Amino acid sequence: MSAEDTPNTLSTLDAGGKTYHYYSLPKAAEALGDIKRLPFTLKVLLENQLRFASEPSVYREDMQALVDWQKEARSTREIGYRPARVLMQDFTGVPGVVDLASMRDAVQRLGEDPARINPLSPVDLVIDHSVMVDHFGDASSFKDNVTIEMERNHERYEFLRWGQQAFDNFRVVPPGTGICHQVNLEYLGKAVWTKDEDGKSYAYPDTLVGTDSHTTMINGLGVLGWGVGGIEAEAAMLGQPVSMLIPEVIGFKITGKLREGITATDLVLTVTQMLRKKGVVGKFVEFYGDGLKDMPVADRATIANMAPEYGATCGFFPIDEQTLDYMRLTGRDDDQIALVEAYAKAQGLWREPGHEPIYTDTLQLDMGEVEASLAGPKRPQDRVALTDMKLTFEKLMDGEASDASAQAQARWQSEGGQPADYDQHSHFENNDSQVCEMNGESFKLNPGAVVIAAITSCTNTSNPSVMLAAGLLARKATEKGLSTKPWVKTSLAPGSKVVTDYLAAGGVQEDLNKLGFNLVGYGCTTCIGNSGPLPEQVEKAIDAGDLTVASVLSGNRNFEGRVHPLVKTNWLASPPLVVAYALAGNVRLDLTKEPLGNGKDGNPVYLKDIWPSQAEIAEAVEQVKTDMFRKEYAEVFNGDETWQSIKVPESKVYEWSKDSTYIQHPPFFDGMGKEPEPVEDIKDARVLAMLGDSVTTDHISPAGSIKPDSPAGRYLQEHGVQPKDFNSYGSRRGNHEVMMRGTFANVRIRNEMLDGVEGGYTRHVVTGEQMAIYDAAMKYAEDNTPLVVVAGKEYGTGSSRDWAAKGTRLLGVRAVIAESYERIHRSNLIGMGVLPLQFPEGEDRKSLGLTGDETFSIEGLGELDPGGTVRVVIKSDKGEKAIDATCRIDTVNEMEYYRHGGILHYVLRSML
C-alpha cells in the first residue's frame, strides 16, 4: 500500500497577518489514531511523512507505524525522512561543495547547463573549524590569529567564496563570525520553517541535519536536528531522504531549580553522566517536566549540545514560552514568533504543564541536587564533583583507577571526607617537578599543572549566564589582587560576536583581559584540538619530566590526545571554573577548601570569596540586549575586508588549479553518461585488506596529522609542501589525492594478511611485497585488478565519516564482505557504489580458512535484489569454494543508488 490513501490533512492557519497552509497532525489523528501522548519528536517525524506523502519512498504504513509506536514504545520500521535544511562547518563542508562543483563539471560535459546543479534544500556553511590559538594573552591575539588563519587556509576560503556566489540555496558565514551551532541557535534557526510554492505559503517544523555531531544544540530551540556524515548530508541537500529506523525515545523529567552557585555546565555534566549510564546510543531523548518552566533556552541548548557525549541522536526540548522569549531576545521577527506560537499550538507541539508523553523509558533529575562539577580526565561522561578533584587526580597519579571519578566518589562517601592519613605529596615521587623559566621568572612546573585554561566551544559560550559569571569572577579576582599563573595558556574563543558585545557592556571584558583571557578568535579552538602550541619552555619542562599536566576547558570533548598531545588529562568545566583554575594553576587542589592564592593584602583568597552570586549574574545578564543580536547578524554573510578581498571568477563551473594541494577535482564522475552502465559481475578480485571485528570509520578514514613518510606526506612534499605546512587531513578533505592516500592508513589498524604488523600496510599478493595499502591499490589498478575488503563483525562502527566510504571507492574496492555492518557506514558504501556483502550465518573469514591470497568472483550482480543472496566464488592454490553471501543493499532506493554507481550519480541523472 502506498501513500495514495493518506488522509487529506492540508489545513490553514493565520499568524502575523498572513495565512499559512500546513499538514495538520490533529486531522491525521482522526484517520490514524490518537497521538496526544506521542513524543514531540515523533510528531515531527509524522508531519514529515504527511508532507511528503506523494514521494515514492513514503508509505501510509510508515505513518501508521509512527502512531502505533505508542503501543510498544518502539518500532522496527525504517522510514525516509527529509529535513528542512542542512548545516555544515568548513572541515566537513568543503568536500560537499567539491562534489557539487564536480557535478557541475559532469553536467557541462554532458552538454547541459551546469547552473541546474544546486542544493534543493537550503544549506548554510559556517567557517568555524580553522582558527587556531597561535597567539594569546594580549590585545592583538585576535587580529594575529585571524591573519594566520587566512594565510593558512587561503586556497580553501577562495573555493568557498566561489561557492558562495555560484550556488543558489547555499549561504556561507565567513571566518571570524562564530561557531556554526551558536550562529544556528542565535540566528539561523526559526523553530517553524516556511516555503512559498504555487502561490501559497506553507509552514512546517524547522528540522535539519548537520555535518557536525553537535548540530544537536539546536534542539534547545525546539528544532529537531542531529549530526550526520558528509554523504548523508549531501544526499539531504540534494533532496534525497535520510533513511532511519523509527527510534526509541527516552523521557528525561526535569524538576526543581539549581541551587546558589551551581551553573548550567554543572547541570549538563550531571545529565551527561546519567544518560550515558542509562544507555541511550541511537535513541532520541526528550526532556519534560515542570522544571522546564523556568529553564531558559540558553541552558536547554547547553544540554542539547552534548547529546553526542551522552550518546543520543538528539536531546529535544519542546516549544513553549521560553522558546518565544529567546526568539524575542535574539531579534527574531515578530511575525515569525507569532507563527511559531500559532503553529506549535495548532499541531500539538506546544509544551503544556503536566503533559507526559509515552516514552520507551524514563529517568528523572531534581535540579536542586546538582553540585559543582568537572568531567575528565578523558571522557565527558566521567563527572567529578569539584570537592573530589584533588583526590581524583591523586588516584590517576597512582595508576590505581581507570574510572578514577567513580572510585573517588565512593571513597569520599565511605570515609566522610579526606582520609586522616592523606598526604598530598606522597603520590608524586615518580613524577618530578621541573624548573621552568619564562619572561625572566623561574618557577616549578608540578604534576597537575594547568597548562591550558580555555573558555571555548559552542557548549557554553552560547550561554550568557556562565560567560558573564566568568567575567564577574575575573573582576572579583583582580580586585583581590590575584593573577593567572605564568605557565597557563589562557584563551577566550566565543561562539559569536554578540558575546563580545555583552561582555563589554557588562564591563567584564577588561577584567578577563587582565587575567589573560583576551579574545583569540570566534570559532572552535581548544575543544577540537586547535589549541596551538604551548610556550616552548613549558613544552620542554613537560617533556623533560614526562609530567602529567592538565587542561581545563569549557568544551564538550576531552578525549585522550585531543586537546594537545602533551596534555594527558583534560577537564571539562564551566567558564568561571576555567578562570578559577587558571588562577590556581593546578588541579591538585580542593578549591572548596584550599586557597586559589594570596591577595594583594597577603591573605589567602578562596573560591567562595570571588564566586559571583545568582543575583549578580542575573543583573549582568540584563545587559544582554536584542540590539546586540540585530547588529551582529545584520551582515552575517558579508565577512571582513580580507574575506571580501578574495577574488574569485563569477563562473558557473569552478576553475580547478592543478597546483592546489587543498582543492582538487575528484574523479567520481569521470566517464559518466546520461544513463547508467549495466552492473557487471566482479571477476578475480584481490584482497586489499583482511580485517577483524569492530573496525571503525576512524580506522578507515584519514584523520589527524600527516606523517612525512606516509603516502600522503610524500605526495605533499612532491608538490612543494614542507612538513611544517602539512596542516591536517581534516583541512585537506577537499583534495582526494591526499585523502585516498590516507584511507586505511591508521597507525592502529591491523591487516591480518601481515603477521604482527600495525598500520596501513598490506601484502601485494602477486609480488609478495609488503607495502602501504595505497601503494598496493595503485599497483593493482595498473593491471585493472578489482579489489575487495574482508572483515569481521561491526564493520564501520563509530562516526559516519564520509571519506571512509569515498576513500574505499577511490582505492578500487568494489565490494566489502563482512560478518556485520554499522548501519550508516553500510549505507555510505552503497552511496559510493561499493557493494556490501555479509557472510552467510555460521561462516566467516576464519571458518573459510582465508589468508588474503585468494581471488573473489562475485556473480549475478545484474539480477541483484535488496536483501537477496549473491554467489561468491573463492579460489586459491588449494582449490575453489563458493558461498551464498547476503546482499546488504536493504531497500529499493539503495538499489537504485548502487545501480547508478552511487547516490550522487543517481541524483545528478535525476536532475537531468
Stockholm file with secondary structure:
# STOCKHOLM 1.0

chainA/1-912         MSAEDTPNTLSTLDAGGKTYHYYSLPKAAEALGDIKRLPFTLKVLLENQLRFASEPSVYREDMQALVDWQKEARSTREIGYRPARVLMQDFTGVPGVVDLASMRDAVQRLGEDPARINPLSPVDLVIDHSVMVDHFGDASSFKDNVTIEMERNHERYEFLRWGQQAFDNFRVVPPGTGICHQVNLEYLGKAVWTKDEDGKSYAYPDTLVGTDSHTTMINGLGVLGWGVGGIEAEAAMLGQPVSMLIPEVIGFKITGKLREGITATDLVLTVTQMLRKKGVVGKFVEFYGDGLKDMPVADRATIANMAPEYGATCGFFPIDEQTLDYMRLTGRDDDQIALVEAYAKAQGLWREPGHEPIYTDTLQLDMGEVEASLAGPKRPQDRVALTDMKLTFEKLMDGEASDASAQAQARWQSEGGQPADYDQHSHFENNDSQVCEMNGESFKLNPGAVVIAAITSCTNTSNPSVMLAAGLLARKATEKGLSTKPWVKTSLAPGSKVVTDYLAAGGVQEDLNKLGFNLVGYGCTTCIGNSGPLPEQVEKAIDAGDLTVASVLSGNRNFEGRVHPLVKTNWLASPPLVVAYALAGNVRLDLTKEPLGNGKDGNPVYLKDIWPSQAEIAEAVEQVKTDMFRKEYAEVFNGDETWQSIKVPESKVYEWSKDSTYIQHPPFFDGMGKEPEPVEDIKDARVLAMLGDSVTTDHISPAGSIKPDSPAGRYLQEHGVQPKDFNSYGSRRGNHEVMMRGTFANVRIRNEMLDGVEGGYTRHVVTGEQMAIYDAAMKYAEDNTPLVVVAGKEYGTGSSRDWAAKGTRLLGVRAVIAESYERIHRSNLIGMGVLPLQFPEGEDRKSLGLTGDETFSIEGLGELDPGGTVRVVIKSDKGEKAIDATCRIDTVNEMEYYRHGGILHYVLRSML
#=GR chainA/1-912 SS CCGGGCCCCEEEEEETTEEEEEECHHHHHHHHCCCTTSCHHHHHHHHHHHHTTTSTTCCHHHHHHHHHHHHHTCCCCEEEECCSEEEEEHHHHHHHHHHHHHHHHHHHHTTSCGGGCCCSSCEEEECCSCCCCSSCSSTTHHHHHHHHHHHHTHHHHHHHHHHHHHCTTEEEECTTSBCHHHHIIIIICCSEEEEEETTEEEEEECEEEESSGGGGGGGGGTCEEEECCHHHHHHHHTTCCEEEECCCEEEEEEESCCCTTCCHHHHHHHHHHHHHHHCCTTCEEEEESGGGGGCCHHHHHHHHHTHHHHTCSEEECCBCHHHHHHHHHTTCCHHHHHHHHHHHHHHTCBCCTTCCCCCSEEEEEEGGGCCCEEECSSCTTCEEEGGGHHHHHHHHHHTCCSSHHHHHHHHHHHHTSSCTTCCTTTTCTTSCCEEEEETTEEEEECTTBEEEEEECSHHHHTCHHHHHHHHHHHHHHHHHTCCCCTTCEEEECCSBHHHHHHHHHTTCHHHHHHTTCCBCCSSCCGGGTCCCCCCHHHHHHHHHHTCCCEEEESSSCCCTTTSCTTCCEEEECCHHHHHHHHHHCBSSSCTTTSCSEECTTSSEECHHHHCCCHHHHHHHHTTCCHHHHHHHHTTTTTCCHHHHTCCCCCCSSCCCCTTCSSCCCCSTTTTCCSSCCCCCCEEEEEEEEECCSCCBHHHHSCCSBCCTTSHHHHHHHHTTCCGGGCCBTGGGTTCHHHHHHHTTCCTTCBCTTSSSCBSSEEEETTTTEEEEHHHHHHHHHHTTCCEEEECCSSBTBSSCCHHHHHHHHHTTEEEEEESCBCHHHHHHHHHTTCEEEECCTTCCTTTTTCCSCCEEEEECGGGCCTTCEEEEEEEETTEEEEEEEEECCCSHHHHHHHHTTSHHHHHHHHHC
#=GC SS_cons         CCGGGCCCCEEEEEETTEEEEEECHHHHHHHHCCCTTSCHHHHHHHHHHHHTTTSTTCCHHHHHHHHHHHHHTCCCCEEEECCSEEEEEHHHHHHHHHHHHHHHHHHHHTTSCGGGCCCSSCEEEECCSCCCCSSCSSTTHHHHHHHHHHHHTHHHHHHHHHHHHHCTTEEEECTTSBCHHHHIIIIICCSEEEEEETTEEEEEECEEEESSGGGGGGGGGTCEEEECCHHHHHHHHTTCCEEEECCCEEEEEEESCCCTTCCHHHHHHHHHHHHHHHCCTTCEEEEESGGGGGCCHHHHHHHHHTHHHHTCSEEECCBCHHHHHHHHHTTCCHHHHHHHHHHHHHHTCBCCTTCCCCCSEEEEEEGGGCCCEEECSSCTTCEEEGGGHHHHHHHHHHTCCSSHHHHHHHHHHHHTSSCTTCCTTTTCTTSCCEEEEETTEEEEECTTBEEEEEECSHHHHTCHHHHHHHHHHHHHHHHHTCCCCTTCEEEECCSBHHHHHHHHHTTCHHHHHHTTCCBCCSSCCGGGTCCCCCCHHHHHHHHHHTCCCEEEESSSCCCTTTSCTTCCEEEECCHHHHHHHHHHCBSSSCTTTSCSEECTTSSEECHHHHCCCHHHHHHHHTTCCHHHHHHHHTTTTTCCHHHHTCCCCCCSSCCCCTTCSSCCCCSTTTTCCSSCCCCCCEEEEEEEEECCSCCBHHHHSCCSBCCTTSHHHHHHHHTTCCGGGCCBTGGGTTCHHHHHHHTTCCTTCBCTTSSSCBSSEEEETTTTEEEEHHHHHHHHHHTTCCEEEECCSSBTBSSCCHHHHHHHHHTTEEEEEESCBCHHHHHHHHHTTCEEEECCTTCCTTTTTCCSCCEEEEECGGGCCTTCEEEEEEEETTEEEEEEEEECCCSHHHHHHHHTTSHHHHHHHHHC
//
